[in-house]
């Protein structure tokens, strides 16, 4: 048998070369897989407080779910709460549940994980839903301000102005606007190139922490974020300010002090929510870079991502006679059903 001309690798050397190439391919595949994930540090810088923080945040999350879901159910079953104000309040409770649930379950699960990783797609989805729901709440607050303006400034035309069709249209617009914000910001952030260890010093994929990881220019993303915040947040804030300007003018025309107090009380809960929401949101996204701390951002993010959704149903229920009466009616009906069931058994 005549051997082929030229040099050829021995069989063993050829096999070893193939194995080496396979090992390099596997290593490369692992590197690509690792680089497609993010690592969330969460509150790992406080190892001694892990259990305490877990119990605290778990309690806050359960209270947020219970109070907001309870308010949604109460508004749904009590016929005298079927009005525009409570329609928007029910939607806001649903939004609070949704955007808290986009970060809380993973954050709680990460407390006792050694590897706190989240995939690229998972981080984009979390960012999209959180920003989308936050934008929706911003738009809903503006719709609620207009509703209060219509009720106080034009009480005789209120039912004509705030028809069910108008209310549903405003709610759909709020959701569409919110998710459009989410889509724009998600596209502007996740088109960036992320290199290095991809370690996010946060408990969820928030905008400032993600921008710090980019190894490409973030100028366009920052401009897009600024324009979206100004366009949506600014427009919503303008609607709120103009609405309350007309509300104050209308209330000052009421001759009796008691009537003025009653009119202002119908807006107090909404105004408190507006101040908390815009104050925490703007301090997080429109802060100056001088003296900026990610630890401070975690506190601010926890406030508007977990504390405010927990407080909203309390704020709206504490001084609201309609909700208190609805709760009393629900308790009476529950007691009546319990007595009826006991007598039958």
N, C-alpha and C positions, 0 to 999 in steps of 0.2 A: 504494500500500500504506500503510495507516494504522499508525503506530507505536503501541506500547502505552504507556499513561499511566505516569507515574512516572519515576524515574531508573534507568538500567541501566549496568553497567560496560562499557566498551569491550572488544572481544574480546581484545586483547593484555593488558589489565589483569586480565581474568578468568583468562587462561592463567597469568600470573605469580603470581596469588593461589593457584591450584591447585598450582603448582610449589613455592611457599613452604610451603604446608600439607604437601605431600609431604615436603619436607626436614625440617620439624619432626617429622613422624611418624617418619621414619627415625632422626633424632637421639634421639627418645624411645625408640624400639625398641632402639637401641644402648645407651642409658643403662640400660634395664631389663635387657638382656642382661649388661651389665657388673656391675650390682648383684646379679645372680643368681649371680655367681662369687665365689670367695674367692682371695686372693693369698697364697701361702705364701712367707715370706721365707727359710725354711730357715737355712742358714749363710752367707747372702750378706754378713753383716757382716765376714766373713773372706775377702775375695776372693783373697788370696795363698795361702790354704790349700785352695782348692777341689779341686785335683787330688789333694793328699795325703789330704784327707777322703774324697773319692770312692773312692780305692783302698782306704783303711782300711775304710770301711763296706761296700764291695763284697766284700772279703775276709771280713769278719765274716758277711755274709749268706750267702755260699757255704759257709762252714764250718758255719753254723747248719743250712742245708739238708742238707749232706753228713752231718753227725754225727747229726742227728735222724732223717733218712730211713734212714740206715744202721742205727740202733737199732731203728726200726720193722720193717725187713726182717729183721734178725737175730732179733728176738722172734717174728716170724711163721714163720720157717723152722726154728728150733731147737725141737724138741718139749719139751726139758727146761726151756724158758723159758715154757711155757704154764701159768703159775700166776697167781693174782690180782695179786700184786705187779707182775709184768712186764706183765700186761694193762693195769693203770693207768699204768704207765710208758710203754707204747707209745702210749696215748691222750694222755698229757701231751706226748710228743714231737710227735705230730700237731698238737696245739693250739699248741705253740711255733712250728712251721712256719707254721701258719695265721695267727697274729696278727702274726708278724714280716713275713709276706708281705703283710699288709694295709697296711703303711706303707713297707717298704723299697724295692720297685720304683719307686714314684712318687718317693720321696725321692732315689734314685739318678738317676732320669731328670731331676729338676729341677735338678741341679747345673749343667748346662750350658745350661739354658733361660733366655732373657731374660724371658719371661712365665711365671711359675710359678703359673698359675691352676688352680683346681679348681672344678668346678661345685657348685652347692648340693646336688644329688642325690648327686654323687660324694663330697662331704665328709660327708654324712649316712651314706652307705653305709660309708665308711671308718671313721667313728666307731662305727657300730653293730657292725661285725665285730670291730674292735679291742677294744671294751669287752666284747662278747659272749664272745670267746675268752679274754680276761683273767679274766672272771667264771667261765668254765668251769674254767680252771686253778686258780682259788681253791677251787672246789668239789672238784676232783680231789685237791688236796693234803689236804683234809679226809678224803676217802675213803681215801686212801693211809695216813693216820694211823690210821684205824680198822682198816685191814687189818693194820698192824704191831701194833696192840693185840691183835687177835684171834690173830695168830701167836705172840706172846710170852706173853700172859696166859693164853690158852686153847689151847695147842698141840694137845691131844687133840680139841678140838671145832672146830679151824680149818677142816677140809674141810667140816664140816657148816654152819658159819657163813658161809663164803665160797664158796658154790656158784656155778657159772657163771651161773645165773639172777640171783642176788643181785648179782654183779659187773656184769653187763650192765645191770641195773636202776639200780645206783648211777651207772654211766657216763651212761646216758640222763638221769637226774635232774641230773647235773652239767651236761650240755649244755643241757638245758631251762632250768635255773636261770641259766646264763650268758647265754643269749640273751634271757631275760626281763629280766635286768639291762640288757642292751644296748638292748632295746626301750624300757624305762622311761626310761633316761637320754637316749636319742636323742630321744624324744618331748618330754621336758622341756626339752632344749636347743634343738632346731630349731623349736619353736613360738615362740621369741623373735623379735623384729624386729631385724634387723641393718642398720645404716645406716652412712654414711660410706664410706671407701675399701675396707672389708672386708679389711684387710691383717692376716694372722695371723703374728705373730712366733714362728713355730715351723716344724718340718719336717713336721708332720702336724696334722690337726684334733683337737687335744687339748682336754679340757674347760676348764681354766683360761684358755687363750688364746681360746677361743670366747666365754666369758662376758664377757671384756673388751670384745668387739666389740658387745655388745648395747646398743641404745639404749632397750630396755624394761626393766622391773623383773626382776631375776634372783633375787629372794628365793625364789620357789617352786621354781625350778630348783635352787638351792643346797640348799634343804631336801630336795627329792627325792633329790639326789645324796647328801647326808649320811645320809638314812634308808636308802637302798639299800646304801651302803657299810657302815653299822652292821649292817643286817639280814643281809646276805650275808657280808661280810668278818668281822663280829663273830661270827656263828654258826659259820662255818668255823674261825675262830681258837679259839673255845670248844671245838669238837670236837677240834681238834689238841691244845689244852692238857689237856683231860680225858683224851684217849687217852694222852698222854705221862705224865700223872700216874699212870695205872694201869700203864703200861709200866715206869716207874721203880720203883713199888712191887713189881711182879713180878720185876724184875731183881734188886732188893736181897734177894729171898728165895733167889736162886740161891747155893748154898754156895761154889762155887769162883770165884776171881777170873777165871780163864780163861773160864768160862761167862758171867760178867757182861760181860766185854769183848766176847765174840762176839755177845751179844744186843744190846749197845749199837751195835756196828758195823753191824748190819743196819738201824739207824735213823739213823745218822750222815748219810748222803747225803740222806735225806728232810728231816731237821732243818735241814741247811745250806740246802737249796732253800727251805724255809719261811721261814727268817730273811731270805734275800736277797729273796724275792718280797714278803713282807709289809713288810719294812723300806723297800724302794724305793717300793712302791705307796702306803703310808700317808704317807710323806714328801711324795709328789707331790699326793695328793688331800685330805689332812687337815692341810695346812700352815697356819700362821697368816699372815694378810695382811701383818703387820708385817715389813718388810725383804724382801718377796717379790720375786724377780727371775725374769723369763722365761728369761734365759740359764741360770740355775741349773736351772729346770724342764726345759730342753732336755737338760741333762746327765743329770738323774734319769730323764727319759723315754727317753733313749738307753740308759741302764743297764738298765731293766726291759723295754724294747721290743726291744733287740738283744743286749745283753751276756748277760743271764740266759738267754734261750733258747739261746745259743751254749754257755754253761757247763753247763747242766743235764745233757746227755748225758755230758759229761766227769766231772762230779761223781758221777753214778751208775755210771760205768764204772771209775773209777780203783781203787777198793778192792772191787770186786764180783767175787768168784771165779767166779760162774756166767756172767757176761758175758765174762770173760776166757777161760774154758773154751770158751764158744760161739764166740768169735772164733778160737781155735786150731783147733777142729773145722772151722769154715768154711774156714780157710786150708788145712787138710789135704785137705778135699774138693775145693777148687779146684785144689790141686796134683795130686791124683789124676786129676781130669778132664783137666787139662792134659797129664799124661803119657800118658793113654789116647788123647787126641786126637792127640798127636804120634806115637804108635806106629801108629795107624791110617793116618795120612797118610804 
